[in-house]
Amino acid sequence: MPAKKTSKPTSQDTVQQTRLWLMYPPKLIKKPLIWELGHKFKVVTNIRQASVTDEIGIVCLELDGKREAVKAAIKWLTKTGVSVEPVEISVIAS
């Protein structure tokens, strides 16, 4: 019986947690983009903080998933028209 070949995880397979600030323009505030994000990509979304008015939506979003899935999700958000910035300091440490 031949030995099983095990492949080493690559950097693409590495699971990561990323916190982002999302800023929505008025035309996107009512769209369920975070819901779509969780269905289009293999990422877990966790809203850490949010403030939404008629003029702007600001969301602190945590994304967990493989590195490539997180990168693709961020790219999709940007192409959709959402401004995406990394969180520099922990907003809520609970």
PADOTI-953248 format. One line per 3 residues: number of its first residue (from 1); for each residue x, y, z of N, C-alpha, C. Coordinates in steps of 0.001 Angstrom, whole numbers. Layout:
<recs>
NUM = X,Y,Z,X,Y,Z,X,Y,Z | ...
</recs>
This chain:
<recs>
1 = 848,-1181,0,0,0,0,891,1241,0 | 743,2126,-983,1596,3313,-1058,1290,4285,74 | 2320,4989,497,2157,5978,1570,1343,7155,1052
4 = 515,7716,1944,-279,8887,1577,621,10097,1449 | 366,10839,430,1110,12076,226,386,13202,952 | 1086,13888,1818,471,15027,2494,1122,16285,1963
7 = 305,17234,1616,849,18483,1098,945,19498,2224 | 1992,20262,2167,2173,21306,3169,1244,22461,2849 | 684,23092,3898,-179,24240,3624,629,25385,3018
10 = 46,26043,2047,696,27200,1430,172,28464,2089 | 757,29592,1754,291,30855,2334,-1151,31149,1923 | -1592,30600,777,-2969,30789,336,-3941,30040,1236
13 = -3471,28929,1847,-4321,28113,2706,-4385,28646,4130 | -3526,29583,4470,-3469,30106,5821,-4766,30826,6165 | -5338,30445,7299,-6555,31110,7758,-6138,32385,8478
16 = -6823,33466,8174,-6488,34739,8796,-7740,35459,9251 | -7541,36376,10171,-8624,37244,10633,-8208,38669,10302 | -9085,39389,9633,-8797,40751,9201,-9924,41663,9653
19 = -9572,42801,10235,-10582,43803,10595,-10467,44976,9633 | -11633,45395,9145,-11683,46443,8135,-12715,47497,8487 | -12448,48718,8067,-13465,49768,8069,-14065,49808,6683
22 = -15377,49700,6610,-16086,49823,5340,-16867,51121,5360 | -16743,51924,4320,-17498,53155,4196,-18352,53074,2942 | -19668,53071,3161,-20636,52929,2073,-21096,54299,1600
25 = -21137,54532,293,-21758,55751,-219,-23281,55618,-116 | -24016,56727,-195,-25481,56681,-43,-26178,55651,-928 | -25727,55482,-2174,-26420,54567,-3103,-26304,53096,-2685
28 = -25361,52749,-1802,-25161,51354,-1405,-25655,51031,5 | -26115,52038,749,-26474,51828,2152,-27551,50758,2341 | -28516,50697,1458,-29629,49760,1640,-29375,48375,1040
31 = -28220,48189,383,-27907,46883,-215,-27321,45953,852 | -27681,44661,834,-27173,43705,1837,-25785,43167,1468 | -24796,44060,1382,-23481,43671,886,-22751,42693,1798
34 = -22898,42834,3110,-22211,41920,4025,-22825,40525,3908 | -24132,40447,3755,-24792,39155,3529,-24277,38532,2231 | -24220,39333,1162,-23724,38839,-124,-22287,38353,0
37 = -21477,39098,721,-20069,38755,914,-19921,37360,1523 | -20727,37068,2541,-20675,35769,3198,-21174,34628,2332 | -21948,34940,1300,-22456,33901,402,-21591,33724,-849
40 = -20944,34786,-1287,-20102,34713,-2481,-18725,34118,-2190 | -18225,34348,-973,-16862,33947,-618,-16884,33089,642 | -15895,32212,768,-15809,31352,1951,-15152,32129,3084
43 = -15893,33103,3594,-15426,33913,4722,-16546,33994,5754 | -16134,34176,6994,-17087,34409,8080,-17051,35898,8371 | -18223,36529,8399,-18296,37966,8664,-18784,38199,10092
46 = -18219,39210,10732,-18617,39578,12079,-18606,41104,12162 | -19773,41699,12309,-19857,43155,12424,-19465,43529,13846 | -18404,44318,13977,-17890,44715,15281,-18443,46066,15730
49 = -18771,46910,14786,-19294,48241,15100,-19911,48791,13820 | -20968,49599,13952,-21586,50174,12760,-22303,51475,13088 | -22320,52359,12119,-23063,53611,12201,-23587,53894,10796
52 = -24907,53985,10679,-25504,54184,9359,-26478,55346,9405 | -26317,56265,8466,-27256,57382,8301,-27716,57359,6846 | -28517,58353,6463,-28947,58444,5064,-27790,58826,4137
55 = -26756,59455,4688,-25641,59941,3880,-24482,58965,3767 | -24243,58168,4817,-23067,57286,4815,-23279,56108,5762 | -22651,55011,5426,-22632,53849,6306,-21187,53529,6634
58 = -20888,53398,7921,-19537,53052,8355,-19636,51785,9188 | -18893,50763,8789,-18964,49465,9460,-17549,48970,9751 | -17340,48494,10972,-16107,47795,11306,-16429,46312,11164
61 = -15820,45656,10181,-16132,44273,9852,-14912,43396,10053 | -15135,42259,10701,-14086,41260,10872,-14343,40154,9846 | -13314,39792,9104,-13411,38713,8122,-12467,37592,8532
64 = -12991,36381,8620,-12177,35199,8896,-12268,34277,7693 | -11127,33772,7250,-11135,32835,6138,-9735,32643,5606 | -9633,31816,4572,-8334,31613,3941,-7906,32916,3291
67 = -6607,33114,3266,-6025,34373,2790,-6577,34784,1421 | -6629,33852,486,-7100,34164,-861,-8572,34558,-881 | -9389,33909,-41,-10820,34244,25,-11012,35638,605
70 = -10232,35979,1629,-10319,37317,2232,-9898,38376,1214 | -8806,38129,499,-8346,39078,-525,-9398,39269,-1617 | -10008,38174,-2045,-11034,38256,-3094,-12264,39008,-2594
73 = -12638,38797,-1345,-13791,39487,-759,-13539,40994,-693 | -12342,41381,-286,-11989,42804,-209,-12008,43429,-1603 | -11469,42716,-2574,-11457,43216,-3952,-12890,43416,-4456
76 = -13777,42466,-4157,-15171,42557,-4574,-15844,43771,-3942 | -15618,43979,-2631,-16205,45142,-1955,-15762,46438,-2626 | -14478,46533,-2921,-13928,47734,-3550,-14548,47959,-4931
79 = -14660,46879,-5725,-15261,46994,-7057,-16731,47386,-6978 | -17392,47006,-5881,-18803,47334,-5684,-18993,48821,-5374 | -17935,49485,-4886,-18025,50911,-4578,-17869,51241,-3104
82 = -17531,50226,-2297,-17319,50443,-867,-15851,50802,-653 | -15605,51823,176,-14233,52169,541,-13801,51229,1663 | -12648,50582,1506,-12170,49587,2472,-10812,50015,3015
85 = -10710,50088,4335,-9454,50453,5001,-9199,49468,6132 | -7931,49092,6381,-7644,48214,7503,-7843,48943,8830 | -8258,48206,9866,-8381,48778,11206,-6995,48762,11829
88 = -6548,49915,12301,-5211,50027,12880,-5183,49637,14356 | -6237,50020,15085,-6296,49780,16521,-7549,48967,16816 | -7453,48067,17782,-8611,47268,18160,-9725,48182,18658
91 = -10889,48124,18007,-12007,48983,18347,-12721,48481,19581 | -13043,47200,19586,-13743,46589,20717,-12956,45359,21108 | -12423,45343,22276,-11592,44213,22719,-12372,43318,23667
94 = -13542,42873,23227,-14324,41987,24100,-14718,40733,23361
</recs>
